């Protein structure tokens, strides 16, 4: 399976904003975006060329795709699914991304990043409605409960994550978390205005509509 293996901090610098890909490092003074808020590479600091309309749309798509940790094919498939749903395609896209199990685990603060959340899921540490689910792209539905498996409840990464600054993952109103039982509940599909994502998803719709 294809995966990104280079420094994820370069991705944040390329988009000139924090994508919260590195866990606790994103909240510290060691975050590269705080020190070097310009694209990586030899000419990053002196890059001054005019960006085309296509370039603006591409950057918006890359920003959202990287923030949720989705590869291109999977992102395109999610967009096509959003286009088939009723409502505004861009908003449907963001809602589908927000319902991904790896994102929900991250929002519940059970993992310091979406990448770490995927590891927990792939290694079968989590239960959905009492059953093991090891697919990070699984779409959580209203009423579903996400629970840490009994044998995994002493994992350091989970307890350290629960203590970290909330930041971008500030407790959303569509989720509830019972820290004593390490159990979260997905209450409802959020409205776009409630999702903490700094992006213009309409530009992504325009890009894929070409």
Backbone as a printed PyTorch tensor [residue, N CA C, xyz], in Angstrom:
tensor([[[  0.8440,  -1.1990,   0.0000],
         [  0.0000,   0.0000,   0.0000],
         [  0.8780,   1.2470,   0.0000]],

        [[  0.5690,   2.2050,  -0.8630],
         [  1.3480,   3.4370,  -0.9480],
         [  1.1770,   4.2660,   0.3150]],

        [[  2.2410,   4.9240,   0.7360],
         [  2.1530,   5.8020,   1.8940],
         [  3.2540,   6.8490,   1.8120]],

        [[  3.0210,   7.9750,   2.4730],
         [  3.9910,   9.0650,   2.4830],
         [  5.0270,   8.7810,   3.5640]],

        [[  6.3260,   8.8370,   3.1950],
         [  7.3790,   8.4840,   4.1470],
         [  8.3180,   9.6380,   4.4680]],

        [[  8.1540,  10.7870,   3.8120],
         [  9.0170,  11.9350,   4.0810],
         [  8.5150,  12.6750,   5.3270]],

        [[  9.1980,  13.7420,   5.7130],
         [  8.8050,  14.5180,   6.8790],
         [  7.4370,  15.1590,   6.6710]],

        [[  6.5010,  14.9150,   7.6010],
         [  5.1700,  15.4980,   7.4650],
         [  5.1840,  16.9950,   7.7400]],

        [[  6.2050,  17.4720,   8.4160],
         [  6.3050,  18.9130,   8.6760],
         [  6.4910,  19.6940,   7.3740]],

        [[  7.0850,  19.0450,   6.3740],
         [  7.2300,  19.6860,   5.0660],
         [  5.8730,  19.9530,   4.4280]],

        [[  4.9110,  19.0770,   4.7000],
         [  3.5740,  19.2570,   4.1470],
         [  2.9110,  20.4960,   4.7300]],

        [[  3.0900,  20.7010,   6.0290],
         [  2.5340,  21.9000,   6.6700],
         [  3.1910,  23.1570,   6.1090]],

        [[  4.4980,  23.1100,   5.9470],
         [  5.2160,  24.2770,   5.4240],
         [  4.7970,  24.5670,   3.9880]],

        [[  4.5470,  23.5190,   3.2090],
         [  4.1190,  23.7240,   1.8250],
         [  2.7770,  24.4390,   1.7560]],

        [[  1.8910,  24.1430,   2.7160],
         [  0.5820,  24.8020,   2.7400],
         [  0.5850,  26.0730,   3.5840]],

        [[  1.7220,  26.3820,   4.2160],
         [  1.9000,  27.5930,   5.0140],
         [  0.9100,  27.6890,   6.1780]],

        [[  0.5470,  26.5510,   6.7260],
         [ -0.2970,  26.5280,   7.9170],
         [ -0.1920,  25.1640,   8.5900]],

        [[ -0.5540,  25.1060,   9.8480],
         [ -0.4930,  23.8490,  10.5770],
         [ -1.6000,  22.9200,  10.1150]],

        [[ -1.2080,  21.6920,   9.7850],
         [ -2.1770,  20.6640,   9.4200],
         [ -2.3450,  19.6500,  10.5470]],

        [[ -1.6250,  19.8530,  11.6460],
         [ -1.7100,  19.0150,  12.8400],
         [ -1.4400,  17.5510,  12.5040]],

        [[ -0.2640,  17.3220,  11.8990],
         [  0.1260,  15.9840,  11.4720],
         [  1.1300,  15.3260,  12.4050]],

        [[  1.6720,  16.0850,  13.3640],
         [  2.7860,  15.5920,  14.1670],
         [  2.4490,  15.4800,  15.6570]],

        [[  1.1840,  15.5030,  15.9980],
         [  0.8190,  15.3430,  17.3980],
         [  1.2300,  16.5140,  18.2600]],

        [[  1.8470,  16.2250,  19.3990],
         [  2.1920,  17.2610,  20.3710],
         [  3.2010,  18.2730,  19.8300]],

        [[  4.0180,  17.8890,  18.8670],
         [  5.0040,  18.8160,  18.3000],
         [  4.3210,  20.0330,  17.6820]],

        [[  3.1070,  19.8470,  17.1770],
         [  2.3700,  20.9410,  16.5330],
         [  1.9990,  22.0450,  17.5220]],

        [[  1.9830,  21.7130,  18.8120],
         [  1.5830,  22.6780,  19.8300],
         [  2.7830,  23.2600,  20.5730]],

        [[  3.9880,  22.8670,  20.1640],
         [  5.1940,  23.3310,  20.8410],
         [  5.9260,  24.3630,  19.9960]],

        [[  6.9520,  24.9610,  20.6040],
         [  7.7480,  25.9470,  19.8650],
         [  8.7170,  25.2750,  18.8980]],

        [[  8.7010,  23.9440,  18.8310],
         [  9.5350,  23.2130,  17.8820],
         [  8.8600,  23.0500,  16.5240]],

        [[  7.6080,  23.4770,  16.4250],
         [  6.8780,  23.3440,  15.1710],
         [  7.5670,  24.1530,  14.0690]],

        [[  7.9800,  23.5310,  12.9550],
         [  8.6830,  24.2470,  11.8780],
         [  7.8630,  25.3750,  11.2580]],

        [[  6.5380,  25.2760,  11.2780],
         [  5.7100,  26.3310,  10.7020],
         [  5.8810,  27.6310,  11.4820]],

        [[  6.1210,  27.5300,  12.7750],
         [  6.3380,  28.7100,  13.6060],
         [  7.6630,  29.3960,  13.2510]],

        [[  8.6600,  28.6020,  12.8580],
         [  9.9920,  29.1410,  12.5800],
         [ 10.2010,  29.4800,  11.1020]],

        [[  9.6540,  28.6270,  10.2130],
         [  9.8980,  28.7850,   8.7720],
         [  8.5790,  28.6270,   8.0260]],

        [[  7.7600,  29.6380,   8.0620],
         [  6.4450,  29.5660,   7.4390],
         [  6.5280,  29.9160,   5.9480]],

        [[  7.2810,  29.0960,   5.2310],
         [  7.3920,  29.2250,   3.7810],
         [  7.6680,  27.8300,   3.2240]],

        [[  7.3860,  27.5960,   1.9400],
         [  7.5380,  26.2590,   1.3600],
         [  8.9510,  25.7240,   1.5220]],

        [[  9.1050,  24.4070,   1.6770],
         [ 10.4370,  23.8170,   1.8080],
         [ 11.1610,  23.8200,   0.4700]],

        [[ 12.4380,  23.5840,   0.5190],
         [ 13.2150,  23.5170,  -0.7200],
         [ 14.1230,  24.7110,  -0.9040]],

        [[ 14.9800,  24.6230,  -1.8900],
         [ 16.0150,  25.6220,  -2.1350],
         [ 15.4370,  27.0130,  -2.3990]],

        [[ 14.2970,  27.0750,  -3.0960],
         [ 13.7450,  28.3660,  -3.4850],
         [ 12.4750,  28.7250,  -2.7110]],

        [[ 12.2250,  28.0020,  -1.6340],
         [ 10.9890,  28.2230,  -0.8930],
         [ 10.8150,  29.6290,  -0.3680]],

        [[ 11.8750,  30.1840,   0.2010],
         [ 11.7880,  31.5120,   0.8070],
         [ 11.6280,  32.6040,  -0.2350]],

        [[ 12.1810,  32.4050,  -1.4210],
         [ 12.1830,  33.4550,  -2.4490],
         [ 11.1550,  33.2100,  -3.5530]],

        [[ 10.2420,  32.2660,  -3.3030],
         [  9.2460,  31.9490,  -4.3280],
         [  8.2180,  33.0730,  -4.4190]],

        [[  8.1300,  33.7030,  -5.5770],
         [  7.2580,  34.8640,  -5.7160],
         [  6.3390,  34.7830,  -6.9390]],

        [[  6.3600,  33.6450,  -7.6620],
         [  5.6030,  33.5930,  -8.8990],
         [  4.0950,  33.6900,  -8.6450]],

        [[  3.4020,  34.2190,  -9.6490],
         [  1.9550,  34.3500,  -9.5550],
         [  1.3100,  32.9720,  -9.6740]],

        [[  0.3440,  32.7030,  -8.8040],
         [ -0.3200,  31.4010,  -8.7950],
         [ -1.5620,  31.4580,  -9.6740]],

        [[ -1.7180,  30.4790, -10.5510],
         [ -2.8730,  30.4270, -11.4420],
         [ -4.1210,  29.9830, -10.6910]],

        [[ -5.2650,  30.1060, -11.3570],
         [ -6.5240,  29.6460, -10.7460],
         [ -6.4570,  28.1550, -10.4450]],

        [[ -5.8870,  27.3960, -11.3940],
         [ -5.7190,  25.9610, -11.1720],
         [ -4.8090,  25.6990,  -9.9700]],

        [[ -3.7490,  26.4770,  -9.8570],
         [ -2.8190,  26.3120,  -8.7470],
         [ -3.4770,  26.5500,  -7.4060]],

        [[ -4.3430,  27.5550,  -7.3210],
         [ -5.0660,  27.8470,  -6.0770],
         [ -5.9850,  26.6830,  -5.7120]],

        [[ -6.6840,  26.1490,  -6.7190],
         [ -7.5880,  25.0300,  -6.4750],
         [ -6.8200,  23.7810,  -6.0460]],

        [[ -5.6820,  23.5500,  -6.7070],
         [ -4.8620,  22.3880,  -6.3730],
         [ -4.3410,  22.4590,  -4.9460]],

        [[ -3.8650,  23.6430,  -4.5430],
         [ -3.3430,  23.8000,  -3.1970],
         [ -4.4330,  23.5450,  -2.1570]],

        [[ -5.6530,  23.9710,  -2.4440],
         [ -6.7420,  23.7530,  -1.4900],
         [ -7.0550,  22.2650,  -1.3610]],

        [[ -7.0440,  21.5790,  -2.5010],
         [ -7.2910,  20.1330,  -2.4640],
         [ -6.1950,  19.4000,  -1.7060]],

        [[ -4.9450,  19.7610,  -1.9830],
         [ -3.8210,  19.1120,  -1.3150],
         [ -3.8470,  19.3680,   0.1890]],

        [[ -4.2340,  20.5730,   0.5600],
         [ -4.2840,  20.9200,   1.9780],
         [ -5.2770,  20.0350,   2.7330]],

        [[ -6.4840,  19.9080,   2.1800],
         [ -7.5180,  19.1070,   2.8330],
         [ -7.1420,  17.6260,   2.8100]],

        [[ -6.6570,  17.1490,   1.6780],
         [ -6.2720,  15.7410,   1.5520],
         [ -5.1850,  15.3620,   2.5460]],

        [[ -4.1960,  16.2410,   2.6720],
         [ -3.0920,  15.9610,   3.5910],
         [ -3.5200,  16.0760,   5.0480]],

        [[ -4.4020,  17.0160,   5.3300],
         [ -4.8260,  17.1900,   6.7130],
         [ -5.5600,  15.9490,   7.2240]],

        [[ -6.3810,  15.3500,   6.3670],
         [ -7.0970,  14.1410,   6.7670],
         [ -6.2880,  12.8680,   6.5150]],

        [[ -5.1190,  13.0030,   5.8980],
         [ -4.2430,  11.8560,   5.6890],
         [ -4.7660,  10.8570,   4.6860]],

        [[ -5.3760,  11.3590,   3.5980],
         [ -5.9750,  10.4890,   2.5860],
         [ -5.1670,  10.5750,   1.2980]],

        [[ -4.8850,   9.4370,   0.6950],
         [ -4.1650,   9.4250,  -0.5730],
         [ -5.0910,   9.8500,  -1.7140]],

        [[ -4.5040,  10.1760,  -2.8590],
         [ -5.2520,  10.8020,  -3.9510],
         [ -6.4360,   9.9690,  -4.4370]],

        [[ -6.2210,   8.6900,  -4.6880],
         [ -7.3080,   7.8510,  -5.2020],
         [ -8.4660,   7.7750,  -4.2200]],

        [[ -8.1510,   7.5980,  -2.9660],
         [ -9.2010,   7.5150,  -1.9530],
         [ -9.9210,   8.8510,  -1.8000]],

        [[ -9.1760,   9.9370,  -1.9220],
         [ -9.7920,  11.2550,  -1.8230],
         [-10.7420,  11.4810,  -2.9940]],

        [[-10.3190,  11.0920,  -4.1850],
         [-11.1670,  11.2520,  -5.3750],
         [-12.4230,  10.3940,  -5.2560]],

        [[-12.2870,   9.1790,  -4.7380],
         [-13.4510,   8.3120,  -4.5440],
         [-14.4270,   8.9110,  -3.5330]],

        [[-13.8840,   9.5360,  -2.4900],
         [-14.7370,  10.1900,  -1.4950],
         [-15.4780,  11.3590,  -2.1150]],

        [[-14.7880,  12.1080,  -2.9780],
         [-15.4350,  13.2270,  -3.6680],
         [-16.5760,  12.7320,  -4.5500]],

        [[-16.3380,  11.6680,  -5.2810],
         [-17.3890,  11.1330,  -6.1620],
         [-18.5880,  10.6470,  -5.3480]],

        [[-18.3320,  10.0740,  -4.2020],
         [-19.4340,   9.6610,  -3.3320],
         [-20.2030,  10.8760,  -2.8290]],

        [[-19.4700,  11.9410,  -2.4780],
         [-20.1110,  13.1820,  -2.0100],
         [-20.9710,  13.7960,  -3.1040]],

        [[-20.5150,  13.6820,  -4.3640],
         [-21.2500,  14.2560,  -5.4920],
         [-22.5720,  13.5400,  -5.7310]],

        [[-22.6480,  12.2740,  -5.3140],
         [-23.8810,  11.5060,  -5.5110],
         [-24.9160,  11.7460,  -4.4080]],

        [[-24.4830,  12.3550,  -3.3180],
         [-25.3890,  12.6200,  -2.2090],
         [-26.1770,  13.8960,  -2.4460]],

        [[-27.3060,  14.0130,  -1.7910],
         [-28.0820,  15.2490,  -1.8660],
         [-27.3700,  16.3590,  -1.1020]],

        [[-27.5670,  17.5750,  -1.5600],
         [-26.9680,  18.7120,  -0.8650],
         [-25.7860,  19.2800,  -1.6220]],

        [[-25.0090,  20.0980,  -0.9220],
         [-23.8470,  20.7630,  -1.5080],
         [-22.6660,  19.7970,  -1.5170]],

        [[-22.0960,  19.5740,  -2.6850],
         [-21.0330,  18.5710,  -2.8280],
         [-19.8350,  18.8490,  -1.9260]],

        [[-19.3940,  20.1020,  -1.8770],
         [-18.2390,  20.4370,  -1.0460],
         [-18.4810,  20.1440,   0.4230]],

        [[-19.6640,  20.4940,   0.9120],
         [-19.9980,  20.2300,   2.3090],
         [-20.1240,  18.7300,   2.5570]],

        [[-20.7020,  18.0120,   1.6000],
         [-20.8040,  16.5520,   1.7320],
         [-19.4270,  15.9160,   1.8270]],

        [[-18.4750,  16.4380,   1.0450],
         [-17.1090,  15.9190,   1.0690],
         [-16.4920,  16.0580,   2.4490]],

        [[-16.6010,  17.2480,   3.0240],
         [-16.0160,  17.4910,   4.3470],
         [-16.6950,  16.6150,   5.4040]],

        [[-17.9950,  16.4530,   5.3060],
         [-18.7260,  15.6300,   6.2740],
         [-18.2950,  14.1670,   6.1900]],

        [[-18.0920,  13.6640,   4.9750],
         [-17.6350,  12.2790,   4.8140],
         [-16.2370,  12.0940,   5.3880]],

        [[-15.3570,  13.0500,   5.1580],
         [-14.0070,  12.9790,   5.7210],
         [-14.0530,  13.0200,   7.2420]],

        [[-14.9590,  13.8200,   7.7710],
         [-15.0700,  13.9580,   9.2230],
         [-15.6150,  12.6920,   9.8720]],

        [[-16.3580,  11.8950,   9.1150],
         [-16.9440,  10.6590,   9.6470],
         [-15.9830,   9.4780,   9.6010]],

        [[-14.8390,   9.6370,   8.9510],
         [-13.8620,   8.5470,   8.9170],
         [-13.4670,   8.1430,  10.3330]],

        [[-13.3110,   6.8530,  10.5560],
         [-13.0020,   6.3610,  11.8920],
         [-11.6950,   6.9290,  12.4250]],

        [[-10.6580,   7.0340,  11.5820],
         [ -9.3860,   7.5700,  12.0680],
         [ -9.5370,   9.0190,  12.5200]],

        [[-10.3660,   9.7860,  11.8250],
         [-10.5970,  11.1690,  12.2290],
         [-11.3860,  11.2440,  13.5340]],

        [[-12.3940,  10.3900,  13.6730],
         [-13.2140,  10.3940,  14.8900],
         [-12.3750,  10.0280,  16.1090]],

        [[-11.4950,   9.0310,  15.9550],
         [-10.6050,   8.6420,  17.0570],
         [ -9.7050,   9.8120,  17.4410]],

        [[ -9.2140,  10.5360,  16.4410],
         [ -8.3910,  11.7220,  16.6940],
         [ -9.1960,  12.8090,  17.3920]],

        [[-10.4000,  13.0700,  16.9180],
         [-11.2540,  14.0880,  17.5340],
         [-11.5990,  13.7460,  18.9810]],

        [[-11.6990,  12.4530,  19.2740],
         [-11.9960,  12.0190,  20.6510],
         [-10.7730,  12.1360,  21.5540]],

        [[ -9.6320,  12.5000,  20.9680],
         [ -8.3800,  12.6700,  21.7110],
         [ -7.7740,  11.3430,  22.1710]],

        [[ -8.1540,  10.2510,  21.5110],
         [ -7.5850,   8.9500,  21.8450],
         [ -6.2400,   8.7280,  21.1560]],

        [[ -5.8930,   9.6300,  20.2260],
         [ -4.6080,   9.5520,  19.5200],
         [ -4.1160,  10.9700,  19.2700]],

        [[ -2.7910,  11.1910,  19.2760],
         [ -2.2490,  12.5410,  19.0980],
         [ -2.3440,  13.0720,  17.6740]],

        [[ -2.5800,  12.1980,  16.7090],
         [ -2.6920,  12.6130,  15.3070],
         [ -3.5540,  11.5970,  14.5760]],

        [[ -3.9800,  11.9560,  13.3740],
         [ -4.7670,  11.0060,  12.5830],
         [ -3.9190,   9.8050,  12.1720]],

        [[ -2.6420,  10.0210,  11.9380],
         [ -1.7500,   8.9120,  11.6040],
         [ -1.6560,   7.9260,  12.7560]],

        [[ -1.5150,   8.4380,  13.9730],
         [ -1.4700,   7.5720,  15.1470],
         [ -2.7990,   6.8530,  15.3330]],

        [[ -3.9040,   7.5450,  15.0250],
         [ -5.2220,   6.9260,  15.1220],
         [ -5.3350,   5.7530,  14.1570]],

        [[ -4.7960,   5.9170,  12.9500],
         [ -4.8280,   4.8170,  11.9810],
         [ -4.0560,   3.6080,  12.4920]],

        [[ -2.9450,   3.8540,  13.1680],
         [ -2.1640,   2.7490,  13.7200],
         [ -2.9550,   1.9880,  14.7720]],

        [[ -3.6470,   2.7140,  15.6330],
         [ -4.4680,   2.0540,  16.6550],
         [ -5.5500,   1.1910,  16.0110]],

        [[ -6.1550,   1.7240,  14.9540],
         [ -7.2280,   0.9950,  14.2730],
         [ -6.6850,  -0.2450,  13.5590]],

        [[ -5.5950,  -0.0760,  12.8190],
         [ -5.0200,  -1.1880,  12.0700],
         [ -4.5280,  -2.3080,  12.9790]],

        [[ -4.0950,  -1.9450,  14.1840],
         [ -3.6060,  -2.9440,  15.1400],
         [ -4.7080,  -3.4720,  16.0430]],

        [[ -5.9620,  -3.1580,  15.6860],
         [ -7.1390,  -3.7660,  16.3130],
         [ -7.2770,  -3.4410,  17.7960]],

        [[ -6.9950,  -2.1960,  18.1460],
         [ -7.1240,  -1.7700,  19.5380],
         [ -8.4930,  -1.1700,  19.8490]],

        [[ -9.3390,  -0.9870,  18.8330],
         [-10.5970,  -0.2700,  19.0370],
         [-11.8060,  -1.1050,  18.6300]],

        [[-12.9080,  -0.8440,  19.3270],
         [-14.1710,  -1.5150,  19.0540],
         [-15.2070,  -0.4910,  18.6100]],

        [[-16.0190,  -0.8650,  17.6310],
         [-17.1640,  -0.0570,  17.2210],
         [-18.4170,  -0.8550,  17.5510]],

        [[-19.2070,  -0.3260,  18.4470],
         [-20.4170,  -1.0300,  18.8960],
         [-20.0950,  -2.4530,  19.3740]],

        [[-18.9500,  -2.5760,  20.0500],
         [-18.5670,  -3.8610,  20.6270],
         [-17.8300,  -4.8000,  19.6940]],

        [[-17.6070,  -4.3990,  18.4310],
         [-16.9330,  -5.2670,  17.4760],
         [-15.6500,  -4.5960,  16.9690]],

        [[-14.6130,  -5.3880,  16.7640],
         [-13.3460,  -4.8540,  16.2710],
         [-13.5110,  -4.3880,  14.8250]],

        [[-13.0440,  -3.1620,  14.5540],
         [-13.0060,  -2.6240,  13.1990],
         [-11.5790,  -2.1630,  12.9430]],

        [[-10.9520,  -2.6850,  11.9130],
         [ -9.5590,  -2.3330,  11.6230],
         [ -9.4190,  -1.6360,  10.2730]],

        [[-10.4480,  -0.8780,   9.8960],
         [-10.4480,  -0.1290,   8.6380],
         [-10.5200,   1.3660,   8.9520]],

        [[ -9.4290,   2.1190,   8.7660],
         [ -9.4210,   3.5510,   9.1070],
         [-10.4690,   4.3710,   8.3720]],

        [[-10.8540,   3.9490,   7.1640],
         [-11.8180,   4.7130,   6.3750],
         [-13.2670,   4.3650,   6.6900]],

        [[-13.4890,   3.4790,   7.6490],
         [-14.8490,   3.1120,   8.0600],
         [-15.6290,   4.3740,   8.4310]],

        [[-16.8340,   4.5250,   7.8880],
         [-17.6460,   5.7070,   8.1690],
         [-18.5050,   5.4830,   9.4090]],

        [[-18.2700,   6.3030,  10.4120],
         [-19.0180,   6.2140,  11.6600],
         [-20.3910,   6.8490,  11.4620]],

        [[-21.4140,   6.2280,  12.0460],
         [-22.7910,   6.7120,  11.9130],
         [-23.2980,   7.2160,  13.2570]],

        [[-24.3050,   8.0940,  13.2490],
         [-24.8810,   8.5920,  14.5060],
         [-25.3220,   7.4470,  15.4130]],

        [[-24.9290,   7.5250,  16.6700],
         [-25.2700,   6.4920,  17.6340],
         [-24.1840,   5.4680,  17.8470]],

        [[-23.1780,   5.4260,  16.9680],
         [-22.0870,   4.4580,  17.1170],
         [-21.2230,   4.8050,  18.3230]],

        [[-20.7390,   3.7770,  19.0150],
         [-19.8260,   3.9760,  20.1360],
         [-18.4460,   3.4620,  19.7510]],

        [[-17.4300,   4.2210,  20.1190],
         [-16.0330,   3.8580,  19.8560],
         [-15.3700,   3.6080,  21.1960]],

        [[-14.8290,   2.4180,  21.3830],
         [-14.2880,   2.0330,  22.6820],
         [-12.9140,   1.3960,  22.5260]],

        [[-12.0310,   1.6930,  23.4730],
         [-10.7210,   1.0440,  23.4930],
         [-10.9000,  -0.3690,  24.0290]],

        [[-10.3160,  -1.3260,  23.3450],
         [-10.4180,  -2.7270,  23.7530],
         [ -9.8380,  -2.9150,  25.1540]],

        [[-10.4130,  -3.8080,  25.9100],
         [-10.0150,  -4.0330,  27.3080],
         [ -8.5130,  -4.2740,  27.4380]],

        [[ -7.9620,  -5.0790,  26.5590],
         [ -6.5400,  -5.4270,  26.6490],
         [ -5.6260,  -4.2680,  26.2670]],

        [[ -6.1910,  -3.1970,  25.7000],
         [ -5.3690,  -2.0780,  25.2170],
         [ -5.5130,  -0.8220,  26.0690]],

        [[ -6.2170,  -0.9090,  27.1750],
         [ -6.5660,   0.2940,  27.9450],
         [ -5.4050,   0.8960,  28.7200]],

        [[ -4.2900,   0.2120,  28.7960],
         [ -3.1370,   0.7690,  29.5100],
         [ -2.1080,   1.3690,  28.5610]],

        [[ -2.4300,   1.4680,  27.3170],
         [ -1.4720,   1.9770,  26.3360],
         [ -1.1050,   3.4260,  26.6340]],

        [[  0.1970,   3.6920,  26.6740],
         [  0.7030,   5.0210,  27.0150],
         [  0.2500,   6.0670,  26.0120]],

        [[  0.2530,   5.7310,  24.7290],
         [ -0.0860,   6.7050,  23.7000],
         [ -1.5040,   7.2400,  23.8750]],

        [[ -2.4050,   6.3910,  24.3470],
         [ -3.7970,   6.8160,  24.5360],
         [ -3.9110,   7.7610,  25.7220]],

        [[ -3.3030,   7.3970,  26.8370],
         [ -3.4070,   8.2270,  28.0490],
         [ -2.6340,   9.5400,  27.9010]],

        [[ -1.5080,   9.5100,  27.2160],
         [ -0.7720,  10.7470,  26.9630],
         [ -1.5750,  11.6730,  26.0560]],

        [[ -2.2540,  11.0820,  25.0860],
         [ -3.0570,  11.8790,  24.1610],
         [ -4.2170,  12.5600,  24.8830]],

        [[ -4.8350,  11.8640,  25.8160],
         [ -5.9600,  12.4410,  26.5590],
         [ -5.5360,  13.6460,  27.3950]],

        [[ -4.2380,  13.7360,  27.6910],
         [ -3.7230,  14.8390,  28.5090],
         [ -3.2060,  16.0050,  27.6760]],

        [[ -3.0960,  15.8330,  26.3630],
         [ -2.4670,  16.8510,  25.5160],
         [ -3.3810,  18.0530,  25.3030]],

        [[ -2.8260,  19.1700,  24.8420],
         [ -3.6550,  20.3360,  24.5040],
         [ -4.6340,  19.9780,  23.3960]],

        [[ -5.8340,  20.5050,  23.4650],
         [ -6.8540,  20.1380,  22.4820],
         [ -6.6040,  20.7970,  21.1260]],

        [[ -6.3140,  22.1060,  21.1230],
         [ -6.0180,  22.7770,  19.8660],
         [ -7.0590,  22.5440,  18.7960]],

        [[ -6.6070,  22.0660,  17.6230],
         [ -7.4940,  21.8230,  16.5000],
         [ -8.5440,  20.7770,  16.8200]],

        [[ -8.2400,  19.8840,  17.7520],
         [ -9.1630,  18.8030,  18.0780],
         [-10.0410,  19.1510,  19.2690]],

        [[-10.2880,  20.4400,  19.4970],
         [-11.1420,  20.8540,  20.6040],
         [-12.4580,  20.1060,  20.5450]],

        [[-12.9120,  19.6230,  21.7250],
         [-14.0570,  18.7310,  21.8190],
         [-15.2440,  19.1890,  20.9800]],

        [[-15.5170,  18.5350,  19.8660],
         [-16.6440,  18.9320,  19.0260],
         [-17.9680,  18.5220,  19.6640]],

        [[-19.0050,  19.2600,  19.3540],
         [-20.2940,  19.0300,  19.9980],
         [-20.9970,  17.7890,  19.4780]],

        [[-20.5310,  17.2090,  18.3740],
         [-21.1860,  16.0020,  17.8670],
         [-20.5640,  14.7210,  18.4360]],

        [[-19.6190,  14.8720,  19.3690],
         [-18.9940,  13.7300,  20.0150],
         [-19.0560,  13.8780,  21.5330]],

        [[-19.1670,  12.7630,  22.2250],
         [-19.0250,  12.7640,  23.6760],
         [-17.9500,  11.7530,  24.0420]],

        [[-17.2310,  12.0290,  25.1290],
         [-16.1340,  11.1590,  25.5220],
         [-16.2200,  10.8520,  27.0080]],

        [[-16.2280,   9.5580,  27.3510],
         [-16.1860,   9.0960,  28.7390],
         [-14.7630,   8.6090,  28.9940]],

        [[-13.9470,   9.4760,  29.6010],
         [-12.5350,   9.1490,  29.7910],
         [-12.3290,   7.9750,  30.7440]],

        [[-13.1930,   7.8420,  31.7240],
         [-13.0240,   6.7530,  32.6960],
         [-13.1890,   5.3810,  32.0450]],

        [[-14.0570,   5.2980,  31.0510],
         [-14.2880,   4.0310,  30.3510],
         [-13.6440,   3.9900,  28.9720]],

        [[-12.9400,   5.0870,  28.6150],
         [-12.3090,   5.2040,  27.2950],
         [-13.2990,   4.8620,  26.1820]],

        [[-14.4640,   5.5110,  26.2780],
         [-15.5460,   5.2590,  25.3200],
         [-16.0850,   6.5780,  24.7910]],

        [[-16.2010,   6.6720,  23.4740],
         [-16.7730,   7.8670,  22.8620],
         [-18.0130,   7.5050,  22.0710]],

        [[-18.8840,   8.4890,  21.8740],
         [-20.1150,   8.2830,  21.1100],
         [-20.2240,   9.3370,  20.0220]],

        [[-20.5370,   8.8910,  18.8210],
         [-20.7570,   9.7800,  17.6810],
         [-22.2480,  10.1410,  17.6910]],

        [[-22.5530,  11.3580,  18.0930],
         [-23.9460,  11.7480,  18.3090],
         [-24.6880,  12.0570,  17.0190]],

        [[-24.0600,  12.7840,  16.1080],
         [-24.7380,  13.2070,  14.8870],
         [-23.7170,  13.6300,  13.8460]],

        [[-24.1260,  13.6140,  12.5890],
         [-23.2710,  14.1210,  11.5130],
         [-23.2020,  15.6370,  11.6500]],

        [[-22.0250,  16.2130,  11.7770],
         [-21.9160,  17.6570,  12.0230],
         [-22.2760,  18.4960,  10.8130]],

        [[-22.6840,  19.7130,  11.0640],
         [-22.8820,  20.6820,   9.9860],
         [-21.5140,  21.2420,   9.5970]],

        [[-21.3970,  21.6940,   8.3760],
         [-20.1030,  22.2070,   7.8990],
         [-19.6030,  23.3500,   8.7710]],

        [[-20.5130,  24.2050,   9.2350],
         [-20.1170,  25.3630,  10.0440],
         [-19.5260,  24.9520,  11.3940]],

        [[-19.7750,  23.7140,  11.8220],
         [-19.2750,  23.2380,  13.1130],
         [-17.9440,  22.5110,  13.0000]],

        [[-17.5140,  22.2160,  11.7780],
         [-16.2760,  21.4510,  11.5780],
         [-15.0760,  22.3980,  11.5440]],

        [[-14.1030,  22.1950,  12.4310],
         [-12.9350,  23.0940,  12.4940],
         [-11.9310,  22.8250,  11.3860]],

        [[-12.3080,  23.1820,  10.1660],
         [-11.4290,  22.9810,   9.0180],
         [-11.3100,  24.2890,   8.2650]],

        [[-10.0880,  24.8310,   8.2240],
         [ -9.8370,  26.0880,   7.5390],
         [ -9.5700,  25.8080,   6.0630]],

        [[-10.6580,  25.6930,   5.2870],
         [-10.5180,  25.3650,   3.8680],
         [-11.7460,  25.8400,   3.1050]],

        [[-11.5430,  26.0860,   1.8220],
         [-12.6400,  26.4460,   0.9210],
         [-12.9000,  25.2470,   0.0190]],

        [[-13.7960,  24.3720,   0.4410],
         [-14.0330,  23.1310,  -0.2950],
         [-14.6470,  23.3530,  -1.6770]],

        [[-15.2260,  24.5440,  -1.9120],
         [-15.7870,  24.8380,  -3.2290],
         [-14.6950,  24.8420,  -4.3000]],

        [[-13.4820,  25.2330,  -3.9140],
         [-12.3630,  25.2150,  -4.8650],
         [-12.0270,  23.7840,  -5.2810]],

        [[-12.2270,  22.8250,  -4.3700],
         [-11.9830,  21.4250,  -4.6970],
         [-13.0290,  20.9280,  -5.6830]],

        [[-14.2760,  21.3570,  -5.4760],
         [-15.3580,  20.9910,  -6.4050],
         [-15.0450,  21.5340,  -7.7940]],

        [[-14.5910,  22.7600,  -7.8480],
         [-14.2530,  23.3760,  -9.1550],
         [-13.0880,  22.6430,  -9.8180]],

        [[-12.1150,  22.2210,  -9.0160],
         [-10.9590,  21.5070,  -9.5650],
         [-11.3760,  20.1760, -10.1950]],

        [[-12.1850,  19.4040,  -9.4800],
         [-12.5940,  18.0880,  -9.9690],
         [-13.6740,  18.1760, -11.0430]],

        [[-14.2550,  19.3600, -11.2220],
         [-15.3090,  19.5310, -12.2330],
         [-14.7720,  19.9280, -13.5880]],

        [[-13.4610,  20.1280, -13.6630],
         [-12.8580,  20.5660, -14.9390],
         [-12.9310,  19.4510, -15.9900]]])
